[in-house]
Amino acid sequence: MKNKHYFNSILLIFIILLLCSCLSMVEKTGQMLDGTAFQEKIVSRYKSQNIELHIVENKNNEKSIVFTISEFPMMKLRGSYPAENGVFMFKSLEYLAGNTHGWNEYSLDLIGEGTLSFGTDVLLELCEFETVQISQGKIHRYDTRITGDEALTALRNRRERIIATVEWMKKTENAPKAQDLTQFEKYWKPVFFPEVVSRKNKPKDWKKAGDTFIRAEDIRWNTNYTSRVFSEDLWQVRNTGTLLRDWEESLSWLYLEYEWDNIIKLFSNEINFNKIK
């Protein structure tokens, strides 16, 4: 009876999640399910124009720092608590974002350091970091929860595909910059998938006489469009529908990778944080 009640509760949460695209709902639901919602508390909070700095403490009274960026609510940057000289080490990028099928979450190891000077306010300076590898993660797809090595392999493979896709995107002529997520989706979806967008949004001459098509994921993919537009390493990914699945399940992840250089730039100058808690 208890197991049935537990299952019904989880099912209800999942249904609510599917009906609501709000990131905070995704985050709170995921944290409630895996227990991370109860693992740490915010001790103090500081804010700059578009970045927040949180000092957090876990159940063992161990402190660390967390940066959040208003334009990228799907991620947090975590670092060690500063030493006496103010130096801290970046530890991980924590990603969590939902989609119509569920949500993905992972921890991506970071390497680098920065310096925080504490006073009435907090000054961040000498900040450098870079990504290493996904070290842990979970995938929630419909009523299935994938964890452990299976999730780690799937997330690492997806990251490789996303990085390859972003490399191609940035090399395209007139690749847009400084877009928000809505603009990003509106611009790139017709480029990636003219087969699934409305007629008025399809790229000009996306289909030519003699083009051949292959069916995958219930969609007829124009293989000649693929070879004309995309780099060769993306041909199979697009023609099998894998790129579309990545888009549908990880749009904000793709956006995050595309804007990564701009995120780095945000931390390249001194930042003054005002205390708000």
C-alpha positions as CSV (number, residue, x, y, z in Angstrom):
1,M,0.0,0.0,0.0
2,K,2.8,2.4,0.9
3,N,4.6,1.6,-2.4
4,K,1.4,2.3,-4.3
5,H,1.0,5.6,-2.5
6,Y,4.7,6.5,-3.2
7,F,4.3,5.7,-6.9
8,N,1.1,7.7,-7.2
9,S,2.8,10.7,-5.6
10,I,5.8,10.5,-8.0
11,L,3.4,10.2,-10.9
12,L,1.5,13.2,-9.8
13,I,4.7,15.3,-9.6
14,F,5.7,14.1,-13.0
15,I,2.3,15.1,-14.5
16,I,2.6,18.5,-13.0
17,L,6.0,18.8,-14.4
18,L,4.8,18.0,-17.9
19,L,2.1,20.6,-17.7
20,C,4.4,23.3,-16.5
21,S,7.6,24.4,-18.3
22,C,8.8,26.6,-15.5
23,L,12.4,25.9,-14.7
24,S,11.9,26.4,-11.0
25,M,9.3,23.6,-11.0
26,V,11.8,21.3,-12.8
27,E,14.5,22.2,-10.4
28,K,12.4,21.8,-7.2
29,T,10.9,18.5,-8.4
30,G,14.3,17.0,-9.3
31,Q,15.8,18.1,-6.0
32,M,12.9,16.7,-4.0
33,L,13.2,13.3,-5.8
34,D,16.9,12.9,-5.2
35,G,17.1,14.6,-1.8
36,T,19.5,17.4,-2.9
37,A,16.9,20.0,-1.8
38,F,17.8,19.2,1.8
39,Q,21.6,19.0,1.5
40,E,22.6,22.6,1.9
41,K,21.3,26.0,2.8
42,I,22.1,29.6,1.7
43,V,24.1,31.4,4.4
44,S,24.5,34.7,2.6
45,R,23.7,36.1,-0.8
46,Y,25.3,38.8,-2.9
47,K,24.2,40.3,-6.3
48,S,25.8,42.2,-9.1
49,Q,23.9,43.4,-12.2
50,N,23.3,39.9,-13.6
51,I,25.2,37.4,-11.4
52,E,24.4,36.2,-7.9
53,L,26.9,34.8,-5.4
54,H,25.7,32.5,-2.8
55,I,27.6,31.2,0.3
56,V,26.1,27.8,1.0
57,E,26.6,25.3,3.8
58,N,25.8,21.6,3.9
59,K,24.8,19.3,6.7
60,N,28.4,18.8,7.8
61,N,28.8,22.6,8.2
62,E,31.1,22.7,5.1
63,K,30.8,25.9,3.1
64,S,31.2,26.5,-0.6
65,I,30.3,29.2,-3.1
66,V,27.8,29.1,-5.9
67,F,27.4,31.6,-8.8
68,T,24.2,31.9,-10.8
69,I,23.6,34.0,-13.9
70,S,20.1,35.4,-14.6
71,E,20.4,34.7,-18.3
72,F,21.3,31.1,-17.8
73,P,19.0,29.8,-15.1
74,M,19.7,26.2,-16.1
75,M,23.2,26.2,-14.5
76,K,25.2,27.0,-11.4
77,L,28.9,27.4,-11.0
78,R,30.3,25.9,-7.8
79,G,33.6,26.6,-6.1
80,S,35.4,25.9,-2.9
81,Y,35.0,28.3,0.0
82,P,37.8,30.9,-0.2
83,A,41.0,30.5,1.8
84,E,42.3,33.3,4.0
85,N,43.9,35.0,1.0
86,G,40.6,34.9,-0.8
87,V,41.6,32.3,-3.4
88,F,39.0,29.7,-4.3
89,M,39.0,26.8,-6.7
90,F,36.2,26.2,-9.3
91,K,34.8,22.7,-8.8
92,S,31.8,22.1,-11.1
93,L,29.1,23.4,-13.4
94,E,25.7,22.0,-12.3
95,Y,23.1,21.8,-15.0
96,L,19.4,21.1,-14.7
97,A,16.8,21.8,-17.3
98,G,13.4,20.4,-18.3
99,N,11.8,19.5,-21.6
100,T,8.5,18.1,-22.8
101,H,9.8,14.5,-22.1
102,G,11.3,15.1,-18.6
103,W,14.6,16.7,-17.7
104,N,18.4,16.3,-17.7
105,E,20.8,17.0,-15.0
106,Y,24.6,16.7,-14.7
107,S,27.7,17.9,-12.9
108,L,30.5,19.0,-15.3
109,D,33.9,19.3,-13.6
110,L,35.7,22.6,-13.9
111,I,39.3,23.6,-13.4
112,G,40.4,27.1,-12.5
113,E,40.4,29.7,-9.7
114,G,39.4,33.1,-8.7
115,T,39.8,35.6,-5.8
116,L,37.1,37.0,-3.6
117,S,37.7,40.0,-1.3
118,F,35.2,40.3,1.5
119,G,34.2,43.6,3.0
120,T,30.8,45.3,3.2
121,D,30.5,44.1,-0.3
122,V,32.4,41.3,-2.2
123,L,34.8,41.8,-5.1
124,L,35.5,39.0,-7.5
125,E,38.8,39.2,-9.4
126,L,41.5,37.2,-11.2
127,C,38.9,34.7,-12.3
128,E,39.7,31.9,-14.9
129,F,38.2,28.5,-15.4
130,E,37.5,25.9,-18.1
131,T,35.5,22.7,-18.5
132,V,36.8,19.2,-18.1
133,Q,34.3,16.3,-18.2
134,I,30.8,15.3,-17.0
135,S,31.4,13.3,-13.8
136,Q,27.8,12.5,-12.8
137,G,24.3,12.9,-13.9
138,K,20.7,11.7,-14.2
139,I,18.2,11.6,-17.0
140,H,14.4,11.6,-16.5
141,R,12.5,10.6,-19.6
142,Y,8.8,10.1,-19.3
143,D,8.4,7.7,-16.4
144,T,12.0,6.4,-16.6
145,R,14.8,7.6,-14.4
146,I,18.2,6.8,-15.8
147,T,21.2,6.9,-13.4
148,G,24.7,5.6,-12.9
149,D,27.0,4.6,-15.7
150,E,24.1,4.5,-18.2
151,A,23.2,8.1,-17.6
152,L,26.9,9.2,-17.5
153,T,27.6,7.5,-20.9
154,A,24.4,9.0,-22.5
155,L,25.2,12.5,-21.2
156,R,28.8,12.4,-22.3
157,N,27.8,11.2,-25.7
158,R,25.2,14.0,-26.0
159,R,27.8,16.6,-24.9
160,E,30.2,15.4,-27.7
161,R,27.4,15.8,-30.2
162,I,26.4,19.2,-28.9
163,I,30.0,20.5,-28.9
164,A,30.4,19.3,-32.5
165,T,27.1,21.0,-33.5
166,V,28.1,24.3,-31.8
167,E,31.5,24.2,-33.6
168,W,29.6,24.0,-36.9
169,M,27.1,26.8,-35.9
170,K,29.8,29.2,-35.0
171,K,31.5,28.7,-38.4
172,T,28.4,29.5,-40.4
173,E,28.1,32.8,-42.2
174,N,26.6,35.6,-40.1
175,A,26.2,33.3,-37.1
176,P,24.1,35.5,-34.6
177,K,25.5,36.6,-31.3
178,A,24.0,37.8,-28.0
179,Q,20.6,36.1,-28.4
180,D,18.3,35.1,-25.7
181,L,17.0,31.5,-25.7
182,T,13.8,32.4,-27.5
183,Q,15.7,34.2,-30.3
184,F,18.2,31.4,-30.4
185,E,15.4,28.8,-31.0
186,K,13.6,31.0,-33.5
187,Y,16.7,31.5,-35.7
188,W,18.3,28.0,-35.6
189,K,15.4,25.6,-35.6
190,P,14.5,26.3,-39.3
191,V,18.2,25.9,-40.2
192,F,18.5,22.6,-38.5
193,F,15.1,21.1,-39.3
194,P,13.3,22.7,-42.3
195,E,11.3,19.4,-42.5
196,V,9.4,20.1,-39.3
197,V,8.8,23.9,-39.3
198,S,6.0,25.8,-41.1
199,R,6.3,26.6,-44.8
200,K,6.8,30.3,-44.2
201,N,9.8,29.5,-41.9
202,K,11.6,27.1,-44.1
203,P,14.9,28.3,-45.5
204,K,14.9,29.4,-49.2
205,D,15.8,26.6,-51.6
206,W,16.1,24.1,-48.8
207,K,14.6,21.5,-51.2
208,K,15.9,21.2,-54.8
209,A,15.0,19.0,-57.7
210,G,16.6,15.5,-57.4
211,D,17.0,15.7,-53.6
212,T,16.7,12.3,-51.9
213,F,15.0,11.6,-48.6
214,I,15.4,9.0,-45.8
215,R,12.8,8.3,-43.1
216,A,13.9,8.3,-39.4
217,E,12.0,9.1,-36.3
218,D,8.8,9.3,-38.5
219,I,10.3,12.2,-40.4
220,R,11.5,12.3,-44.0
221,W,14.9,13.9,-43.9
222,N,16.4,15.6,-46.9
223,T,19.8,14.0,-47.1
224,N,21.0,16.4,-49.9
225,Y,20.1,19.4,-47.7
226,T,22.1,17.8,-44.9
227,S,25.2,17.4,-47.1
228,R,24.8,20.8,-48.6
229,V,24.5,22.7,-45.3
230,F,26.2,20.7,-42.5
231,S,29.7,19.5,-41.9
232,E,30.2,15.8,-42.6
233,D,30.5,14.8,-39.0
234,L,26.9,15.9,-38.5
235,W,25.4,14.1,-41.5
236,Q,24.4,10.9,-39.8
237,V,23.4,12.7,-36.6
238,R,20.8,14.8,-38.6
239,N,19.7,12.1,-41.0
240,T,18.9,9.6,-38.2
241,G,16.9,12.1,-36.2
242,T,19.4,12.2,-33.3
243,L,20.0,15.9,-33.8
244,L,16.3,16.5,-33.5
245,R,16.1,14.5,-30.2
246,D,19.1,16.5,-28.9
247,W,17.3,19.7,-29.8
248,E,14.0,18.7,-28.2
249,E,15.5,17.3,-25.0
250,S,18.5,19.6,-24.6
251,L,17.8,23.0,-26.2
252,S,19.0,25.0,-23.2
253,W,22.1,22.9,-23.1
254,L,22.9,23.6,-26.7
255,Y,22.2,27.3,-26.0
256,L,24.6,27.2,-23.0
257,E,27.4,25.7,-25.1
258,Y,26.8,28.2,-27.9
259,E,27.1,31.1,-25.4
260,W,29.9,29.6,-23.3
261,D,32.5,32.1,-24.5
262,N,30.2,35.0,-23.4
263,I,29.8,33.4,-20.0
264,I,33.6,33.3,-19.6
265,K,33.7,37.0,-20.6
266,L,31.2,37.8,-17.8
267,F,33.9,36.7,-15.3
268,S,36.9,38.2,-17.1
269,N,36.6,41.6,-15.4
270,E,36.3,42.5,-11.7
271,I,32.8,42.2,-10.4
272,N,31.4,43.9,-7.3
273,F,28.7,42.1,-5.4
274,N,26.3,43.9,-3.0
275,K,25.0,41.9,-0.1
276,I,21.3,41.2,-0.2
277,K,21.0,38.6,2.6
